[in-house]
Amino acid sequence: MHWAKLVDWPDYQGFDLYPRHKDVKQLDITKQVLPKADLVICRHVLNHLSIKMAEQALGFFAMSGAKYLLMTMCDNQQAYWKEHGLTPPEPEATFIDCQHWWLELHRLN
């Protein structure tokens, strides 16, 4: 949550399976639809899920009505997903920060 305080997003809401901050609400992205939003930010989550759970999460992200998904996409995650037949939509843009964490912007709807 350290990065969130640096951005002036009045409507930002954080979610986590096990919230560790008072401003974060509990939500299981593999079983629940997020509230309506323009953008879903999913950092360092999908790479920890099985293919089935990642598919479920991506489906729930799309069901939320969000237009975009900004997610971490590591090289090893891409290879793992491809091996099991799961491919997210082509990214609109890819951003690589100084520590080589890939963030890709995907159009959901």
N, CA, C and O of each residue as an XYZ file, in Angstrom:
436
protein
N       0.814     -1.207      0.000
C       0.000      0.000      0.000
C       0.855      1.268      0.000
O       0.312      2.370     -0.073
N       2.167      1.134      0.080
C       3.010      2.326      0.127
C       2.874      3.169     -1.129
O       2.889      4.397     -1.048
N       2.741      2.533     -2.297
C       2.639      3.270     -3.552
C       1.310      4.004     -3.672
O       1.254      5.062     -4.299
N       0.231      3.467     -3.084
C      -1.100      4.051     -3.247
C      -1.189      5.460     -2.671
O      -1.912      6.301     -3.203
N      -0.470      5.720     -1.603
C      -0.548      7.047     -0.996
C       0.146      8.114     -1.845
O      -0.022      9.308     -1.597
N       0.915      7.695     -2.833
C       1.613      8.639     -3.699
C       0.760      9.081     -4.883
O       1.144      9.988     -5.622
N      -0.392      8.446     -5.065
C      -1.256      8.734     -6.202
C      -2.550      9.365     -5.704
O      -3.164      8.875     -4.756
N      -2.954     10.440     -6.339
C      -4.177     11.141     -5.940
C      -5.374     10.562     -6.698
O      -5.836     11.135     -7.685
N      -5.865      9.422     -6.220
C      -7.042      8.770     -6.788
C      -8.110      8.763     -5.710
O      -8.093      7.900     -4.833
N      -9.034      9.704     -5.757
C     -10.022      9.801     -4.681
C     -10.926      8.571     -4.568
O     -11.457      8.303     -3.490
N     -11.109      7.831     -5.639
C     -12.013      6.685     -5.608
C     -11.287      5.344     -5.508
O     -11.912      4.297     -5.675
N      -9.987      5.358     -5.240
C      -9.223      4.104     -5.163
C      -9.692      3.269     -3.973
O      -9.892      3.789     -2.875
N      -9.864      1.975     -4.206
C     -10.194      1.037     -3.127
C      -9.301     -0.178     -3.274
O      -9.283     -0.811     -4.330
N      -8.565     -0.509     -2.234
C      -7.707     -1.689     -2.242
C      -8.442     -2.909     -1.712
O      -9.275     -2.810     -0.812
N      -8.116     -4.072     -2.291
C      -8.691     -5.341     -1.858
C      -7.574     -6.352     -1.690
O      -6.548     -6.278     -2.365
N      -7.782     -7.303     -0.780
C      -6.814     -8.371     -0.570
C      -7.551     -9.542      0.070
O      -8.562     -9.357      0.747
N      -7.038    -10.737     -0.149
C      -7.628    -11.910      0.470
C      -7.500    -11.822      1.990
O      -8.419    -12.184      2.725
N      -6.348    -11.335      2.447
C      -6.099    -11.132      3.880
C      -5.643     -9.684      4.088
O      -4.442     -9.414      4.116
N      -6.587     -8.757      4.234
C      -6.217     -7.341      4.375
C      -5.277     -7.109      5.558
O      -5.492     -7.620      6.657
N      -4.231     -6.324      5.301
C      -3.268     -6.000      6.351
C      -3.227     -4.508      6.628
O      -2.321     -4.015      7.300
N      -4.210     -3.795      6.108
C      -4.280     -2.354      6.287
C      -5.742     -1.985      6.474
O      -6.617     -2.597      5.861
N      -6.015     -1.006      7.300
C      -7.398     -0.656      7.639
C      -8.210     -0.163      6.439
O      -9.437     -0.257      6.450
N      -7.549      0.358      5.412
C      -8.250      0.868      4.236
C      -8.473     -0.191      3.153
O      -9.053      0.101      2.107
N      -8.021     -1.404      3.401
C      -8.145     -2.486      2.422
C      -9.302     -3.398      2.827
O      -9.436     -3.780      3.990
N     -10.136     -3.738      1.840
C     -11.279     -4.616      2.096
C     -10.951     -6.044      1.669
O     -10.128     -6.259      0.780
N     -11.593     -7.006      2.302
C     -11.371     -8.408      1.970
C     -12.157     -8.785      0.718
O     -13.326     -8.430      0.570
N     -11.484     -9.519     -0.189
C     -12.118     -9.999     -1.404
C     -11.286    -11.143     -1.973
O     -10.057    -11.071     -1.991
N     -11.945    -12.183     -2.433
C     -11.282    -13.312     -3.083
C     -11.517    -13.185     -4.582
O     -12.628    -13.431     -5.052
N     -10.489    -12.804     -5.342
C     -10.649    -12.552     -6.776
C     -10.974    -13.812     -7.573
O     -11.350    -13.721     -8.741
N     -10.834    -14.986     -6.958
C     -11.164    -16.229     -7.657
C     -12.611    -16.647     -7.427
O     -13.084    -17.614     -8.026
N     -13.327    -15.909     -6.547
C     -14.709    -16.276     -6.210
C     -15.673    -15.098     -6.219
O     -16.886    -15.300     -6.148
N     -15.159    -13.862     -6.305
C     -16.014    -12.689     -6.168
C     -15.727    -11.665     -7.260
O     -14.597    -11.528     -7.730
N     -16.771    -10.955     -7.647
C     -16.645     -9.882     -8.626
C     -16.309     -8.588     -7.890
O     -16.922     -8.268     -6.871
N     -15.351     -7.861     -8.403
C     -14.993     -6.559     -7.838
C     -16.111     -5.555     -8.080
O     -16.901     -5.721     -9.010
N     -16.188     -4.518     -7.258
C     -17.127     -3.435     -7.553
C     -16.759     -2.784     -8.893
O     -15.618     -2.874     -9.346
N     -17.728     -2.138     -9.506
C     -17.504     -1.480    -10.802
C     -16.366     -0.473    -10.694
O     -16.286      0.297     -9.737
N     -15.494     -0.494    -11.689
C     -14.361      0.432    -11.733
C     -13.929      0.593    -13.183
O     -14.315     -0.197    -14.045
N     -13.137      1.606    -13.446
C     -12.578      1.785    -14.784
C     -11.326      0.943    -14.980
O     -11.049      0.468    -16.081
N     -10.562      0.760    -13.883
C      -9.275      0.083    -13.954
C      -9.120     -0.876    -12.780
O      -9.394     -0.514    -11.636
N      -8.681     -2.096    -13.064
C      -8.312     -3.060    -12.026
C      -6.788     -3.145    -12.032
O      -6.179     -3.379    -13.076
N      -6.182     -2.956    -10.877
C      -4.729     -3.091    -10.740
C      -4.476     -4.389     -9.983
O      -4.931     -4.554     -8.851
N      -3.757     -5.298    -10.605
C      -3.476     -6.601     -9.999
C      -1.965     -6.829    -10.034
O      -1.417     -7.309    -11.027
N      -1.305     -6.475     -8.935
C       0.162     -6.565     -8.871
C       0.592     -7.780     -8.070
O       0.196     -7.952     -6.917
N       1.398     -8.613     -8.687
C       2.032     -9.756     -8.025
C       1.018    -10.695     -7.383
O       1.186    -11.107     -6.235
N      -0.028    -11.029     -8.120
C      -1.057    -11.928     -7.608
C      -1.229    -13.137     -8.522
O      -1.090    -14.275     -8.075
N      -1.528    -12.899     -9.795
C      -1.877    -13.985    -10.702
C      -0.762    -15.018    -10.854
O      -1.034    -16.195    -11.090
N       0.476    -14.588    -10.722
C       1.594    -15.525    -10.848
C       1.646    -16.519     -9.689
O       2.390    -17.497     -9.757
N       0.875    -16.292     -8.631
C       0.828    -17.207     -7.491
C      -0.354    -18.173     -7.566
O      -0.505    -19.042     -6.707
N      -1.191    -18.021     -8.595
C      -2.390    -18.839     -8.707
C      -2.208    -19.962     -9.717
O      -1.384    -19.874    -10.627
N      -2.992    -21.017     -9.539
C      -3.029    -22.076    -10.537
C      -3.677    -21.526    -11.812
O      -4.275    -20.450    -11.793
N      -3.556    -22.260    -12.906
C      -4.179    -21.841    -14.157
C      -5.680    -21.666    -13.966
O      -6.247    -20.664    -14.401
N      -6.328    -22.631    -13.320
C      -7.775    -22.563    -13.110
C      -8.157    -21.318    -12.317
O      -9.092    -20.607    -12.683
N      -7.435    -21.057    -11.235
C      -7.747    -19.887    -10.406
C      -7.454    -18.587    -11.148
O      -8.198    -17.618    -11.000
N      -6.385    -18.548    -11.945
C      -6.077    -17.352    -12.732
C      -7.182    -17.099    -13.759
O      -7.579    -15.953    -13.970
N      -7.677    -18.154    -14.394
C      -8.794    -18.015    -15.337
C     -10.027    -17.456    -14.633
O     -10.708    -16.576    -15.159
N     -10.305    -17.974    -13.442
C     -11.460    -17.491    -12.683
C     -11.297    -16.010    -12.352
O     -12.235    -15.229    -12.511
N     -10.115    -15.627    -11.895
C      -9.864    -14.229    -11.538
C     -10.028    -13.326    -12.758
O     -10.671    -12.280    -12.668
N      -9.459    -13.713    -13.888
C      -9.588    -12.904    -15.101
C     -11.057    -12.775    -15.511
O     -11.491    -11.713    -15.958
N     -11.809    -13.846    -15.359
C     -13.241    -13.802    -15.664
C     -13.983    -12.852    -14.746
O     -14.834    -12.087    -15.201
N     -13.673    -12.892    -13.463
C     -14.323    -11.990    -12.508
C     -13.915    -10.534    -12.740
O     -14.725     -9.628    -12.546
N     -12.673    -10.304    -13.152
C     -12.257     -8.940    -13.488
C     -13.117     -8.410    -14.631
O     -13.598     -7.278    -14.576
N     -13.310     -9.227    -15.667
C     -14.121     -8.815    -16.815
C     -15.579     -8.596    -16.401
O     -16.225     -7.664    -16.880
N     -16.101     -9.450    -15.513
C     -17.484     -9.329    -15.055
C     -17.715     -8.059    -14.242
O     -18.855     -7.615    -14.105
N     -16.662     -7.477    -13.707
C     -16.809     -6.266    -12.895
C     -17.202     -5.058    -13.734
O     -17.645     -4.042    -13.199
N     -17.042     -5.167    -15.027
C     -17.341     -4.039    -15.897
C     -16.167     -3.104    -16.103
O     -16.287     -2.101    -16.805
N     -15.029     -3.423    -15.494
C     -13.841     -2.587    -15.667
C     -13.413     -2.599    -17.133
O     -13.530     -3.613    -17.819
N     -12.923     -1.470    -17.591
C     -12.463     -1.371    -18.978
C     -11.042     -1.891    -19.143
O     -10.694     -2.437    -20.190
N     -10.218     -1.721    -18.103
C      -8.800     -2.067    -18.215
C      -8.318     -2.874    -17.016
O      -8.851     -2.771    -15.912
N      -7.298     -3.676    -17.271
C      -6.592     -4.438    -16.240
C      -5.115     -4.105    -16.359
O      -4.510     -4.308    -17.412
N      -4.534     -3.593    -15.282
C      -3.089     -3.352    -15.209
C      -2.536     -4.438    -14.309
O      -2.817     -4.455    -13.110
N      -1.747     -5.353    -14.876
C      -1.292     -6.498    -14.092
C       0.190     -6.754    -14.304
O       0.766     -6.405    -15.335
N       0.786     -7.374    -13.297
C       2.165     -7.810    -13.395
C       2.217     -9.020    -14.307
O       1.424     -9.950    -14.156
N       3.143     -9.016    -15.249
C       3.300    -10.145    -16.161
C       4.785    -10.445    -16.285
O       5.519     -9.730    -16.967
N       5.219    -11.504    -15.622
C       6.625    -11.900    -15.639
C       6.868    -12.897    -16.768
O       5.947    -13.600    -17.185
N       8.089    -12.960    -17.256
C       8.431    -13.906    -18.321
C       8.035    -15.329    -17.960
O       7.448    -16.034    -18.781
N       8.352    -15.765    -16.734
C       8.055    -17.145    -16.347
C       6.552    -17.386    -16.261
O       6.097    -18.506    -16.490
N       5.772    -16.354    -15.936
C       4.324    -16.499    -15.895
C       3.783    -16.672    -17.303
O       2.900    -17.502    -17.520
N       4.291    -15.909    -18.267
C       3.833    -16.030    -19.643
C       4.077    -17.438    -20.170
O       3.201    -18.019    -20.811
N       5.255    -17.992    -19.907
C       5.583    -19.338    -20.376
C       4.678    -20.382    -19.715
O       4.205    -21.303    -20.380
N       4.441    -20.241    -18.423
C       3.580    -21.167    -17.677
C       2.161    -21.144    -18.219
O       1.557    -22.190    -18.452
N       1.629    -19.926    -18.419
C       0.265    -19.807    -18.938
C       0.169    -20.386    -20.342
O      -0.782    -21.100    -20.659
N       1.148    -20.081    -21.181
C       1.127    -20.576    -22.569
C       1.155    -22.104    -22.588
O       0.450    -22.735    -23.376
N       1.968    -22.688    -21.719
C       2.078    -24.148    -21.621
C       0.727    -24.785    -21.292
O       0.445    -25.902    -21.725
N      -0.106    -24.078    -20.528
C      -1.391    -24.615    -20.107
C      -2.573    -24.016    -20.868
O      -3.725    -24.228    -20.490
N      -2.294    -23.272    -21.935
C      -3.353    -22.774    -22.802
C      -4.107    -21.551    -22.312
O      -5.187    -21.257    -22.826
N      -3.575    -20.832    -21.339
C      -4.223    -19.619    -20.858
C      -3.461    -18.412    -21.389
O      -2.274    -18.240    -21.109
N      -4.149    -17.588    -22.153
C      -3.514    -16.405    -22.705
C      -4.401    -15.203    -22.436
O      -5.545    -15.176    -22.890
N      -3.910    -14.210    -21.712
C      -4.709    -13.001    -21.512
C      -4.792    -12.235    -22.833
O      -4.029    -12.510    -23.759
N      -5.710    -11.280    -22.923
C      -5.772    -10.473    -24.148
C      -4.435     -9.795    -24.418
O      -3.647     -9.579    -23.497
N      -4.183     -9.465    -25.662
C      -2.941     -8.765    -25.999
C      -2.875     -7.449    -25.225
O      -3.874     -6.737    -25.125
N      -1.698     -7.124    -24.677
C      -1.606     -5.873    -23.908
C      -1.712     -4.642    -24.797
O      -1.253     -4.635    -25.940
N      -2.322     -3.613    -24.249
C      -2.375     -2.314    -24.916
C      -1.012     -1.627    -24.799
O      -0.581     -0.910    -25.702
N      -0.347     -1.862    -23.668
C       0.962     -1.264    -23.415
C       1.684     -2.107    -22.377
O       1.052     -2.776    -21.560
N       3.010     -2.073    -22.414
C       3.838     -2.777    -21.437
C       4.796     -1.762    -20.823
O       5.420     -0.970    -21.528
N       4.899     -1.801    -19.505
C       5.777     -0.890    -18.776
C       6.758     -1.735    -17.972
O       6.346     -2.654    -17.265
N       8.042     -1.437    -18.071
C       9.057     -2.161    -17.302
C       9.745     -1.156    -16.401
O      10.365     -0.202    -16.873
N       9.631     -1.379    -15.084
C      10.255     -0.425    -14.168
C      11.710     -0.800    -13.927
O      12.217     -1.757    -14.511
N      12.371     -0.050    -13.072
C      13.813     -0.210    -12.871
C      14.185     -1.559    -12.268
O      15.340     -1.972    -12.373
N      13.251     -2.251    -11.643
C      13.564     -3.562    -11.077
C      13.032     -4.688    -11.950
O      12.956     -5.837    -11.517
N      12.665     -4.353    -13.180
C      12.217     -5.333    -14.172
C      10.944     -6.059    -13.773
O      10.774     -7.240    -14.073
N      10.053     -5.352    -13.097
C       8.709     -5.891    -12.866
C       7.866     -5.424    -14.023
O       7.701     -4.220    -14.223
N       7.343     -6.329    -14.773
C       6.535     -5.964    -15.936
C       5.128     -5.640    -15.498
O       4.523     -6.380    -14.722
N       4.613     -4.549    -15.990
C       3.191     -4.230    -15.830
C       2.621     -4.111    -17.232
O       3.150     -3.379    -18.068
N       1.543     -4.833    -17.481
C       0.901     -4.761    -18.780
C      -0.518     -4.243    -18.612
O      -1.221     -4.603    -17.668
N      -0.920     -3.398    -19.540
C      -2.269     -2.857    -19.549
C      -3.086     -3.634    -20.570
O      -2.730     -3.688    -21.747
N      -4.176     -4.231    -20.118
C      -5.036     -5.024    -20.994
C      -6.426     -4.422    -21.028
O      -6.917     -3.928    -20.013
N      -7.060     -4.459    -22.183
C      -8.464     -4.031    -22.309
C      -9.338     -5.224    -21.953
O      -9.193     -6.300    -22.533
N     -10.248     -5.034    -20.997
C     -11.135     -6.111    -20.568
C     -12.449     -6.113    -21.342
O     -12.923     -7.171    -21.756
N     -13.029     -4.961    -21.536
C     -14.343     -4.859    -22.198
C     -14.292     -3.859    -23.326
O     -15.298     -3.636    -23.999
